[in-house]
Amino acid sequence: MGRLFAAVVRRRQSTTTAQQAGIGLTACDKKLASYRATLDAGADPTVVTAWITETQRNADASRV
């Protein structure tokens, strides 16, 4: 019975981690869309590029 419980806990943890990664990727996608709108509105491309780089780094970390 102990092994079954441990397997259920591991599966639940991996599901939660996958869900959190999905949420993280969704948030990154929203940020990137916002940054594009900011660029279209005339923001400084150098500043927005730094934001995009950071957000893409976070998205890559969520995928791992």
Buried (B, 14 or more C-beta within 10 A) or exposed (E): EEEEEEEEEEEEEEEEEEEEBEEBBEBBEEBBEEBEEBBEEEEEEEEBEEBBEEBEEBBEEBEE
